[in-house]
Amino acid sequence: MQKCKEWLKGENGRRTIVIAGLLGMALILLSQFLPENQAVSAPETDYADLLEQRLVALVSSVDGVGECRVMVTLESGTEHVYTAQTALVAEVYPTVRGVVVVCEGGDQPAICDRVIEVVTTALNVSKRRVCVTKLT
């Protein structure tokens, strides 16, 4: 241990530390120019798919709806909240931007109102963010 301390205090030790620091900074700078891996599944896509599947099951159980399809759009991606030690504390899921429901009963005002009520209650979104139309 004493030899290491002496070596670090010497000319070669200082030079090695400075070179290692410069190399580290260069690697950090170069990492900004590398392309990100696109093969990883986007969590927000998985989240939107999950919402769509659950809404299809829910909406299709409403009397008079019949066959239905659902599309959910999101405001942004999932946010990750970290502590100072980079430990994940929480995941904040994205806000729903809009929902489109296409169903067999979409041409009947009473059914449209029920579907809108189900979707707005389930997702806590306003009625203006939900569109219901007839499936052709």
Secondary structure as GFF3:
##gff-version 3
##sequence-region A 1 136
A	DSSP	alpha_helix	2	9	.	.	.	ID=ss1
A	DSSP	alpha_helix	11	31	.	.	.	ID=ss2
A	DSSP	alpha_helix	43	60	.	.	.	ID=ss3
A	DSSP	beta_strand	68	74	.	.	.	ID=ss4
A	DSSP	beta_strand	79	82	.	.	.	ID=ss5
A	DSSP	beta_strand	88	92	.	.	.	ID=ss6
A	DSSP	beta_strand	96	103	.	.	.	ID=ss7
A	DSSP	alpha_helix	109	123	.	.	.	ID=ss8
A	DSSP	three_ten_helix	127	129	.	.	.	ID=ss9
A	DSSP	beta_strand	130	134	.	.	.	ID=ss10
###
